[in-house]
């Protein structure tokens, strides 16, 4: 799921990581919004608010919206930097460390979030946007820009295009590629909604502790990858 990169990846690998990370993003999206009434998985809306506040000369509030965008960007930058840095030293940990950092960030918000809502709710937005920028960059690097998991605008655009193309493409190969791509889009959308529904249902009872569901998904994905990789190595060892 995490270990295969670029051209080495199959449609199955992309479906696995798409379902896992879009589920996490769905939880973060709903939990963040219910906690502080801010978008915490993408920055499209924040850019519009930033421009609006600047034109109203509400410079401090405009600066806050700028920081939302900036923290998402820094998360993306940090993820790519870590991938490049770690790859030159030990490729086995290239994607484990950024994913572990995301899990630590979400766990921290789950533990301290209730207090932060009272003292500094914007800090929750900064932290979660950083985590989602990190995740978005990570999955983009892993899948060679095939999978995006933190927002749905582009996905619905691509899905609309591909569904319309089914009406015109008759070649078997072209239709097979379209079906594979459509399946991926629908998987991301479905798991994003599933994460969002879970986040909404459980937030009323446990608040930001609902983020632990996302952390569990990340840890489960890393364990699954580790076990699968070890079994593959053992199989190759005994074959030789």
C-alpha positions as CSV (number, residue, x, y, z in Angstrom):
1,X,0.0,0.0,0.0
2,X,2.7,2.5,1.1
3,X,5.8,0.7,-0.2
4,X,5.1,0.6,-3.9
5,X,5.7,3.8,-5.7
6,X,4.9,5.4,-9.1
7,X,5.0,2.9,-12.0
8,X,5.4,0.0,-9.6
9,X,2.0,0.6,-8.2
10,X,-1.1,-1.3,-9.4
11,X,-4.7,-0.3,-9.4
12,X,-5.2,-2.4,-6.3
13,X,-2.4,-0.5,-4.4
14,X,-4.1,2.8,-5.3
15,X,-7.5,1.5,-4.2
16,X,-6.0,0.4,-0.8
17,X,-4.3,3.7,0.0
18,X,-7.2,5.7,-1.4
19,X,-9.7,4.0,0.8
20,X,-7.5,4.3,3.9
21,X,-6.5,7.9,3.6
22,X,-9.8,9.3,2.3
23,X,-11.5,7.7,5.3
24,X,-9.0,9.5,7.6
25,X,-9.6,12.8,5.8
26,X,-13.3,12.3,6.1
27,X,-13.1,12.0,9.8
28,X,-10.8,15.0,10.1
29,X,-13.0,17.1,7.9
30,X,-16.2,16.6,10.0
31,X,-14.5,16.5,13.4
32,X,-12.6,19.7,12.6
33,X,-15.7,21.5,11.4
34,X,-17.9,20.4,14.3
35,X,-15.2,21.4,16.8
36,X,-14.3,24.9,15.4
37,X,-16.6,25.5,12.4
38,X,-13.6,25.7,10.1
39,X,-12.6,23.6,7.0
40,X,-9.6,21.5,8.1
41,X,-8.8,19.3,5.1
42,X,-8.5,21.8,2.2
43,X,-7.8,25.5,1.6
44,X,-10.0,26.4,-1.3
45,X,-12.6,28.1,0.8
46,X,-10.0,29.7,3.0
47,X,-8.5,31.5,0.1
48,X,-11.9,33.1,-0.8
49,X,-12.3,34.2,2.9
50,X,-8.8,35.6,2.9
51,X,-9.4,37.8,-0.1
52,X,-12.8,38.9,1.3
53,X,-11.3,39.9,4.7
54,X,-8.4,41.8,3.0
55,X,-10.8,43.8,0.9
56,X,-12.8,44.6,4.1
57,X,-9.6,45.8,5.7
58,X,-10.0,43.2,8.4
59,X,-6.3,42.5,8.2
60,X,-5.9,40.4,11.3
61,X,-8.7,38.0,10.3
62,X,-7.3,38.0,6.8
63,X,-3.9,37.0,8.2
64,X,-5.6,34.1,10.1
65,X,-7.0,32.8,6.8
66,X,-3.6,33.2,5.2
67,X,-2.1,31.1,8.0
68,X,-4.7,28.3,7.3
69,X,-3.4,28.2,3.7
70,X,0.2,28.5,4.8
71,X,0.0,25.6,7.3
72,X,-1.5,23.3,4.6
73,X,1.4,24.3,2.3
74,X,4.0,23.7,5.0
75,X,2.5,20.3,5.7
76,X,2.9,19.5,2.0
77,X,6.4,20.8,1.9
78,X,7.5,19.0,5.1
79,X,6.1,15.7,3.7
80,X,8.0,15.9,0.5
81,X,11.1,17.0,2.2
82,X,11.0,14.1,4.6
83,X,10.4,11.6,1.8
84,X,13.4,12.9,-0.1
85,X,15.6,13.1,3.0
86,X,14.8,9.7,4.3
87,X,14.9,8.0,0.9
88,X,18.6,8.8,0.7
89,X,19.3,7.1,4.0
90,X,16.9,4.2,4.4
91,X,14.2,3.7,1.8
92,X,12.4,1.2,4.1
93,X,11.2,4.2,6.2
94,X,10.5,6.6,3.4
95,X,6.7,6.7,3.9
96,X,6.4,5.2,7.4
97,X,7.8,8.3,9.2
98,X,5.5,10.9,7.5
99,X,2.5,8.7,8.2
100,X,3.6,8.2,11.8
101,X,4.0,12.0,12.2
102,X,0.4,12.4,10.9
103,X,-0.8,9.9,13.4
104,X,1.0,11.7,16.3
105,X,-0.5,15.0,15.2
106,X,-4.0,13.6,15.1
107,X,-3.5,11.9,18.5
108,X,-2.3,15.2,20.0
109,X,-5.4,17.0,18.8
110,X,-7.6,14.2,20.1
111,X,-6.0,14.5,23.6
112,X,-5.6,18.3,23.9
113,X,-8.3,19.4,21.5
114,X,-11.0,20.1,24.1
115,X,-8.7,22.5,25.9
116,X,-7.6,24.2,22.7
117,X,-11.2,24.8,21.6
118,X,-11.5,27.0,24.7
119,X,-8.1,28.7,24.6
120,X,-7.1,28.8,20.9
121,X,-9.4,27.1,18.4
122,X,-7.4,28.5,15.4
123,X,-4.5,26.3,16.6
124,X,-6.6,23.2,16.0
125,X,-7.2,24.4,12.4
126,X,-3.5,25.1,11.9
127,X,-2.5,21.7,13.2
128,X,-5.1,19.7,11.3
129,X,-4.4,21.6,8.0
130,X,-0.7,20.8,8.4
131,X,-1.6,17.1,8.9
132,X,-3.8,17.1,5.8
133,X,-1.2,18.9,3.7
134,X,1.3,16.3,4.8
135,X,-1.1,13.5,3.9
136,X,-2.1,15.0,0.5
137,X,1.5,15.4,-0.5
138,X,2.4,11.9,0.7
139,X,-0.3,10.2,-1.2
140,X,0.4,12.3,-4.3
141,X,4.1,11.2,-4.2
142,X,3.3,7.6,-3.6
143,X,0.7,7.3,-6.4
144,X,2.4,9.5,-8.9
145,X,-0.4,12.1,-8.6
146,X,-3.1,9.4,-9.3
147,X,-4.7,9.6,-5.8
148,X,-5.9,12.7,-3.9
149,X,-7.7,12.2,-0.6
150,X,-8.3,15.5,1.3
151,X,-10.9,17.2,-0.9
152,X,-13.6,16.2,-3.3
153,X,-13.9,19.1,-5.8
154,X,-11.4,17.7,-8.3
155,X,-12.7,14.2,-7.8
156,X,-16.2,15.1,-8.8
157,X,-14.9,17.0,-11.8
158,X,-12.8,14.0,-12.9
159,X,-15.7,11.6,-12.3
160,X,-18.1,13.7,-14.4
161,X,-15.6,13.9,-17.2
162,X,-14.9,10.1,-17.2
163,X,-18.6,9.1,-16.9
164,X,-19.3,11.3,-20.0
165,X,-16.4,9.7,-21.9
166,X,-18.0,6.3,-21.4
167,X,-20.7,7.4,-23.8
168,X,-18.2,7.9,-26.6
169,X,-15.2,5.6,-26.0
170,X,-15.9,2.2,-27.5
171,X,-12.5,0.6,-27.6
172,X,-12.1,-2.1,-24.9
173,X,-8.7,-0.8,-23.7
174,X,-10.0,2.7,-23.3
175,X,-13.2,1.7,-21.5
176,X,-11.2,-0.6,-19.2
177,X,-9.0,2.4,-18.2
178,X,-12.0,4.5,-17.7
179,X,-13.7,1.9,-15.5
180,X,-10.5,1.5,-13.4
181,X,-10.3,5.3,-12.9
182,X,-14.0,5.7,-12.1
183,X,-13.7,2.9,-9.5
184,X,-10.9,4.7,-7.9
185,X,-12.8,8.0,-7.8
186,X,-15.9,6.4,-6.3
187,X,-13.8,4.6,-3.7
188,X,-12.2,7.8,-2.5
189,X,-15.6,9.6,-2.4
190,X,-17.3,6.7,-0.6
191,X,-14.6,6.3,2.0
192,X,-14.4,10.1,2.5
193,X,-18.2,10.1,3.2
194,X,-17.9,7.0,5.4
195,X,-15.2,8.7,7.5
196,X,-17.3,11.8,7.7
197,X,-20.4,9.9,8.8
198,X,-18.4,8.1,11.5
199,X,-16.9,11.4,12.6
200,X,-20.3,13.0,12.8
201,X,-21.9,10.1,14.7
202,X,-19.2,9.7,17.3
203,X,-18.3,13.4,17.7
204,X,-21.4,14.1,19.7
205,X,-20.4,11.5,22.3
206,X,-16.6,11.6,22.4
207,X,-15.7,15.0,20.8
208,X,-12.3,15.2,19.2
209,X,-11.4,11.8,20.5
210,X,-13.0,10.6,17.3
211,X,-9.7,11.4,15.7
212,X,-8.4,8.2,17.3
213,X,-10.4,6.3,14.7
214,X,-8.3,8.0,12.0
215,X,-5.1,7.2,14.0
216,X,-6.1,3.6,14.2
217,X,-6.6,3.4,10.5
218,X,-3.2,4.8,9.8
219,X,-1.5,2.4,12.3
220,X,-3.5,-0.5,10.8
221,X,-2.3,0.5,7.3
222,X,1.3,0.6,8.4
223,X,1.1,-2.8,10.2
224,X,-0.6,-4.4,7.2
225,X,2.2,-3.1,4.9
226,X,4.9,-4.3,7.3
227,X,3.4,-7.8,7.6
228,X,2.8,-8.1,3.9
229,X,6.4,-7.0,3.2
230,X,7.9,-9.5,5.6
231,X,5.9,-12.3,4.3
232,X,7.0,-11.4,0.7
233,X,10.6,-11.4,1.8
234,X,10.3,-14.8,3.5
235,X,8.6,-16.2,0.4
236,X,11.5,-15.0,-1.8
237,X,14.0,-16.3,0.7
238,X,12.7,-19.8,0.8
239,X,12.3,-19.9,-3.0
240,X,16.0,-19.3,-3.3
